Amino acid sequence: MNNKWYKRSGWLAGLSLCLSMVACNKSDQIIVDVSQEGAEVPSSLYGVFFEEITHSGDGGLYAEMVLNRGFEDGNLPSGTVYEDGYAVSKDLPCYSNDSINHFKVKWQDGKAMNGWEVVCAAGQPVYKVVDNQPLHPATPHALQLELGKSAGDVQVINNGYWGMALTKGSSYKLAFYLKADAASDEEVSVALIDENNQPAASQNFKITRDNQWHRYDGTLVSASTGNKYRLALTFKNKGTIYLDYVSLFPEETFMDRPNGMRKDVAEMLADLHPAFIRWPGGCIVEGLNMANRVKWKETIGDPVTRPGEYNLWGYRSTYGFGYHEFLQFCEDVHADGMFVCNAGMACLFRNGDFCDDKQVDDLIQEALDAIEYAIGDTDTYWGKKRAENGHPAPFPLKYVEIGNENIGSRYAANYKRFYAAIKEKYPQITPICALMFSPYLQEAGPIDIIDPHYYETADWFYRNGDLYDKLPADYPYKIYVGEYAATGRSSLYSSLAEAAYLTGVERNADKVQLVSYAPLLENADGHGRNHLIVLKNDSVYGRTNYHILKMFSDNRPDVNLKTQVLPAETQPIFQTQGILGIGTCNTVAEFKDFKVTRDGETVYATDWSDLSSAWTASQGEWSLDSGILKQSKVEGDSYLWLNGKELGDCTIELKAQKLEGREGFRIFFGSKGEEQYFMADIGSHTNESVIFGERNAAGNVSLFDYRNATSVNTYRWYDVRIEIKGNHWKCYLDNQLEYEYTYQPVIRHYAVSGYDKQTNEVVIKLVNGENTPWNTSINLSNMKSVQAEGTQITLSGVDPDDENSFANPEKVVPVETVLKGIKPSFEMVCRPNSFTILRIPCER
Ligand code: AHR
């Protein structure tokens, strides 16, 4: 627990004591039965997921300072051709439904010189990126400088990733390649220059002029500090010279690894003490088409030979932080490796194309080769390569995830084959199934672990602290929550919502055995989302949820203890009330026999003859034919509202049939219109489940405890029935109950506790997402003894919107204090907007 973030503060210690003594009239009770163990909390629980997104690797964790070092950025994404300003994938059927996605990406000219500029002291410089002088066949592009056609000195300048950051007195390792003939310049001068072109460091190199490629290495020591430096190579104006692979690294990298990682960023990750690291993605594993997927074999060996690939997050990756570096990082931070392989299908939200059976065999072999590279003996082909790359000992690879966010029967069939091949050759490896709570789980079996992802609003997370309590105890699969994040504006409020959810993960750690947040890293100068760690070229900080995750990870108990939170006041039960409607999402569907009843009495029924007077369409294309109502627009959402009937408790019945598209049909209730509604979402999540949903001020929210796994078939009429009673809703298809849900108020007080067997401490975690203090009494029962003093770690903010920033990176960080006055029953006041951990020495 000794850690730079856990500051001891006498002031806060005093305050917590004084708050503890406040007489609390209305105090919630937290009852911890120290003798009753719950789920064990495995050491595997808290890990990290790395994906090349928002410059998390290039321009982030990977320490390379030169952008587009090999002049390869102009390469189109693999598997695409250029058409009218777009990189266009081949029109191929999508694996999930055989539709054609026509996937393309905007593509502008000039990318080959991304990051570079060429200037001439007099007149225009003459240069271009060519591929006829390959330094390596995999990286054929180079910059051709026709120096003899220039009137003065020619400077080739790289701007780095939003500038280069230098520290006075620090050394930087330079490398570049030149090809020059006898008629060319004799010398090149390389300098790090500031915004006024003043050098912070420079070095001259004599050029070998034999028309062969030669590598030049140097060390530049900076005379100043700043983050807007650029790297400039200055030539005279003789002959033609080719330039390629210009690289600059800080001499000091994490663990001094060559081709290494930024020390400050890697240390932030290491400080999380991740139990595992997942690599390389995410959607980039799937690719925007099959050819564009990450191919691990292209990410190892001399970085000069790594072709890189345009990644579907909008820029080209060098894969300098490749498979070997990932495995090395796992070893360096004592984490297990989790490699993700492509399962024979591209991302279904992009091109979604897929492999035939023979190509799936090749992909299975590719995955087996990856395992061999990581753990095979050095007399195996890939084990030998690992040794040649500097690491004869095996790496700590433990898991292989088969695909990412895949769905459907094709995936199920492919998964089975990968699973069998991996298990047969490497029984020590745990395969992970990329299906979430899916109807295809049975078809895909055998399955050890599934991987549901959650990108939901903060309030969804506050509602779902008990998500896995509701999952049946005999649920057949272990769970890896590979990706979760509260969407919307990042703040302490959203971070505490994730903490609320994590209390449920930890309490159910027999079911959820691994969890990782996503996305992990964001370069703030690129475009970001709600990432855990934010960086620029010279600095890095953890958002509030970074610190919360670290608190969970550092204070993982060995086993849960039975814990009850008894609120002093109960919240009023929500009563559903509002207008009704029907609709679709990305689907063509038909509807008939719509009827609403209450207490057995018909309130409203229609054969659609009143369509124009009683209903209002707000989106979609609605038409009537022989008593059947059709919505024919396949893309987007559609809504049809029943005018003026504000209804509470009732039963809605109708028949519905899907004709075409990605999802199913929706029945709306308790609505104010398309801006605010509840719905039964039948065929939700690309037709993988029947669940309830909500649209509120924060956007669309899925309302589910765990996902049901029913999809709807096309050209089949379903009898749909929705029963609404107060805050409890049921959805039936063909008289079978598919899903029921109780709409809870948002709960912002959560507690979970466990026992640390090494230190003999009860560890209590308390989440207060309210902007007011949380008055509680902590009641410990059935222990031998409890000490009067323990440890309190508190992360709190003045305002729910508080968040760390470059200007104030430690605005909200955990503070460690002495917890005094512990008794079997004691008062505790959790600060507003806080996450608090109590470590209470206690004999059992
Ligand atoms: O975390 C960003 C993306 O979100 C991941 O690549 C993907 O798995 C998910 O959809």
Residues whose N, C-alpha, C, O or C-beta is under 5 A from the ligand:
A	BS01	AHR	G282 C283 I284 E405 A518 P519
